[in-house]
């Protein structure tokens, strides 16, 4: 990945993170709530998941997502130590993208909470 492409990706994610803190982010947070209410909750109810399994399941999914963020970051660090800057930038861009998605979802829910009357 070229340096220019990496910088453009970083700037685009920074703008998306900033937008998540605006009223546009509140609308995204509302869509997240709709998604949970109409897609996630019915699956939990249909599968009759015991309540005692829900928090361990959530923590397990969070750990899996954290691992998914760390793997490209570690690959980028390894590529950087080998001297392959292009591969390192590509791996770091993947890690940044995954981390930015989680941050955007969190900030948009906070924005919805602040905007709700």
C-alpha positions in Angstrom: 0.0 0.0 0.0 1.3 3.4 -0.9 1.8 6.1 1.7 -0.7 8.3 0.0 -3.4 5.6 0.1 -2.6 5.0 3.8 -2.9 8.7 4.7 -6.2 8.9 2.7 -7.6 5.9 4.6 -6.6 7.4 8.0 -8.2 10.8 7.1 -11.4 9.1 5.9 -11.7 7.2 9.1 -11.0 10.3 11.2 -13.8 12.1 9.3 -16.2 9.1 9.9 -15.3 9.1 13.6 -16.0 12.8 13.8 -19.3 12.4 12.0 -20.3 9.7 14.5 -20.3 12.5 17.2 -22.8 14.7 15.3 -26.5 14.3 14.8 -25.8 12.2 11.8 -24.1 9.8 14.2 -27.3 9.8 16.3 -29.2 8.6 13.3 -26.6 5.8 12.9 -27.1 5.0 16.6 -30.8 4.8 16.1 -30.3 2.3 13.2 -28.0 0.3 15.5 -30.9 0.1 18.0 -33.3 -0.9 15.3 -30.9 -3.6 14.2 -30.6 -5.0 17.7 -34.3 -4.9 18.3 -35.4 -6.5 15.0 -32.6 -8.8 14.2 -30.4 -9.7 17.2 -33.1 -9.9 19.9 -35.5 -12.2 17.9 -32.6 -14.6 17.2 -31.8 -14.8 20.9 -35.5 -15.4 21.7 -36.0 -17.9 19.0 -32.9 -19.9 19.9 -34.0 -19.7 23.6 -30.5 -18.7 24.7 -30.3 -18.9 28.5 -29.8 -15.5 30.2 -26.8 -16.9 32.0 -25.1 -17.3 28.6 -25.6 -13.8 27.3 -22.8 -11.9 29.1 -20.2 -14.6 28.5 -21.2 -14.7 24.9 -20.9 -10.9 24.6 -17.5 -10.9 26.3 -16.4 -13.8 24.0 -17.5 -11.9 20.9 -15.7 -8.8 22.2 -12.5 -10.8 22.7 -12.8 -12.3 19.2 -13.1 -8.8 17.8 -10.2 -7.6 19.8 -8.2 -10.4 18.5 -9.3 -9.5 14.9 -7.9 -6.0 15.5 -4.6 -7.2 17.0 -3.8 -9.8 14.4 -3.3 -7.3 11.5 -1.5 -4.9 13.9 1.0 -7.6 14.8 1.4 -8.6 11.2 2.1 -4.9 10.4 4.7 -4.8 13.2 6.4 -7.9 11.9 6.4 -6.6 8.3 7.8 -3.3 9.5 10.6 -5.0 11.4 11.4 -6.9 8.2 11.6 -3.6 6.3 8.5 -4.1 4.2 6.9 -0.8 4.6 4.2 -1.3 2.0 2.9 -4.5 3.7 3.1 -2.9 7.1 1.0 0.0 6.0 -1.6 -2.4 4.5 -1.8 -4.4 7.7 -1.9 -1.2 9.9 -4.7 0.1 7.6 -6.7 -3.1 8.3 -6.2 -2.8 12.1 -7.1 0.9 12.0 -10.3 0.2 10.0 -11.4 -2.5 12.5 -10.7 -0.3 15.5 -12.4 2.7 13.9 -15.6 0.7 13.2 -15.9 -0.2 16.8 -15.3 3.3 17.9 -17.8 4.7 15.4 -20.5 2.3 16.7 -19.8 3.4 20.3 -19.7 7.1 19.6 -22.9 7.0 17.5 -24.7 5.3 20.4 -23.4 8.0 22.8 -24.5 10.6 20.3 -28.0 9.1 20.2 -28.1 9.1 24.0 -27.2 12.8 24.0 -29.7 13.7 21.3 -32.7 11.7 22.6 -35.3 14.0 24.2 
